[in-house]
Amino acid sequence: MKDDLFIRTKVPMTKSEVRSISLDKLQLQAKNSFLDIGSGTGSVSMQAALEFPELKIVALEKNPDAIEINQTNIKHFGINNIDLQVGTAPEDLPDEKFDSIFVGGSGGELSQIIDYSYQHLTDKGMLVLNFILNENALEAIDYLEHSDFTDLDVIQVAVSKWHQLGKGHYFKPQNPTIIISAQKGEQE
């Protein structure tokens, strides 16, 4: 889904290529429920909602500007399967099970969010986290390596787009993004 389809503000947005990889790692095919923690502009939730219209999506965001652009884009796309909730993680996270959880922002509560995710994912549920700061990614990797999550996978995506500059062209880089995915094993 192209980025220019979204109505944009200054709220940062997960870009198309990173969004595509993150959605693929969430494994949303034939899933029932999806939680987006720190949804930002909501681009991950909205693309998931449009690709999987039967999917029940809960998006949690605390930033008033992000809430406003979420609401604008939900109306813009005519989406009816996102429950946009105002709140902070982990205290305002819903007490229900999800097939997949995406973390776009942690507000400094990363270990608590990972613990919540393990407790609230269904068996074989997927957790996907995106980071631009190495320190946050390293904290998540260390915590996940010592958790009961399985199939830990860490990649860095560096996207550059063709851009005109005067008479020439160059590849204008976007922020590299670290994408971490892990699976909840079957409960015994």
N, C-alpha and C positions, 0 to 999 in steps of 0.2 A: 504494500500500500504506500503510495507516494506521500512524502511529507507535506507537499503543497496542497493536499486535499484537506488538511486540518486547518482550522482557523487558529492562528498563532498569536501569542503575546510574548512577553519577555520570560515567561516561565520556561525553564529548560524542558526539552522534549527528547525522548528516546528516538533516535533517528531510524529511518527505514531499515537499513541493513542490520543494525544491532537488534532492532525490534523483531525482524524476521528470524534471526538466529535464536533469540530468547524465546519466541513463541514456539519454534520447533523443539527446543529443549524442554518446554513445558508439557509436550505431548498431549495436547488438548483434544485430539481425535477421540470420539466416543466417550468423552468425559462429561460429567454433570455439573461440576462446580469449580470455580476458580476465584482466588483471592489475590488482589493487587494491593500490596502494602506500600504506601508512599507513592501513590499513583501519579503524582506530578500533573502533567497535562492530560493524562489518561490515554495516551496513544497506544500503550500496550493493551489495556482493557478494551479500548474501542475497536482495535483491529481484531482482537479475539472475539468480541461481540458480533462483528460483521461476518467473520469467517465461520463462526459457530453459533448461529442464532438460537439454538436450543440450550446453550451453556448458561448457567446461572452465575453471574459475576458480581462480586462485592469488591468495590474499590474504596480504600480508606486514604484520606488525605487531610492534612492539617492546615496547609497554606491557603488563606482566603483567595488569593489571586489564582492559584491552581484550581481551587473548587469552582471558581467562576468560569475559567476556560473549559474545564471538564463539562460543566452544565451547558455551556454554549455549544460545544462539539457534540454532546449527546443529542441535543435538539437538531443541530446541523445534519447529522447522519440519520436521525430518526431511530435511534437505538432505544430499545425497551427492555433489554436484559441485563442492564447494569444498575446495581443498587449503590449509588454514590453516598458514602458516609463521611461525615466530618469528624475527625478525631485523631488521636495520636496512638502510636504503637509503643508498647504492647497493651496498654491499659484499655484502649477502646476497641480492640480486635474482637470480632464476634466469636462466641463460644459454640462453634459448629465445625463439622468436618468439611474439608475441601479436597478435591482430586489433585489440584495443582496450586502452588503459591508462588507469586512473583514478588520480589523485594526490589523496588526501585529507589527507596530511601528508608533509612533506618533511624534517623534522628538520634544517633548515638546509643541506641538500645539493641545493638546487633545480636548479642548472645541471647537476650531475652526473646527476640523475634525468632531466632533459630530454634530455641526451645519450644516456643509456641507452635512453630511450624511443624515440628516433629509430633507434637501432641495432637495437632489438628489436621494432619494429612491422613488420607485414607491409605491403606496398604498399597505399596508401589506408587504412591503419590510423589510428584516431582516438586522440588524446591529450586527456583532459579533466582539468582541475585546478580545485579549489575552494579559495577563500581567504576568510577573514573580515578579515584584516589587509591594508590597502591597500599597505603597503610590500612584502609578499611578492608580491602580485598584480602590482605595478609591476615588480618584479624579473623575474617570469616573462614578462610582456608584452615587456619590453625584450629578454630573452634569445631569446624565440621570434621576435621581429621580425628578429633577426639570424641566424636559423637557416635550415635548409632546409625547415622545416615550411611548409605552405600553408594557405590558408583560415582564418587566425587570426580568431577571433570572441571578443569579450569582452562579457559582460552582467553586470549586477548585479541580483540578485533580493532584494526586500524584502517579506517576508511578514508580515502581521499577522492575528491570529485573533480572532474575536468572543469577548469575555470578559465575564462578569458582574461588576459591582462594586457591591455594595449593591443598590439598586433600579434601577440603570442598567446600561448596557453600554458597552464601548469596544473598540477594536481593540488587543490586546496585541501589540507587535512582537517578532519574532524577530531575531536578528542578521542584518543584510544579508550576502549571500554573493555573491562575485564568481566567476563561472563562466567559465573560459577553455577554448576548444576549438581544436584545430589538427589538420590532417591531414598524414600523411606522403605525399609525392608518390611517383609511380612511380619505381623505380630505373631508371637508364639502362643 
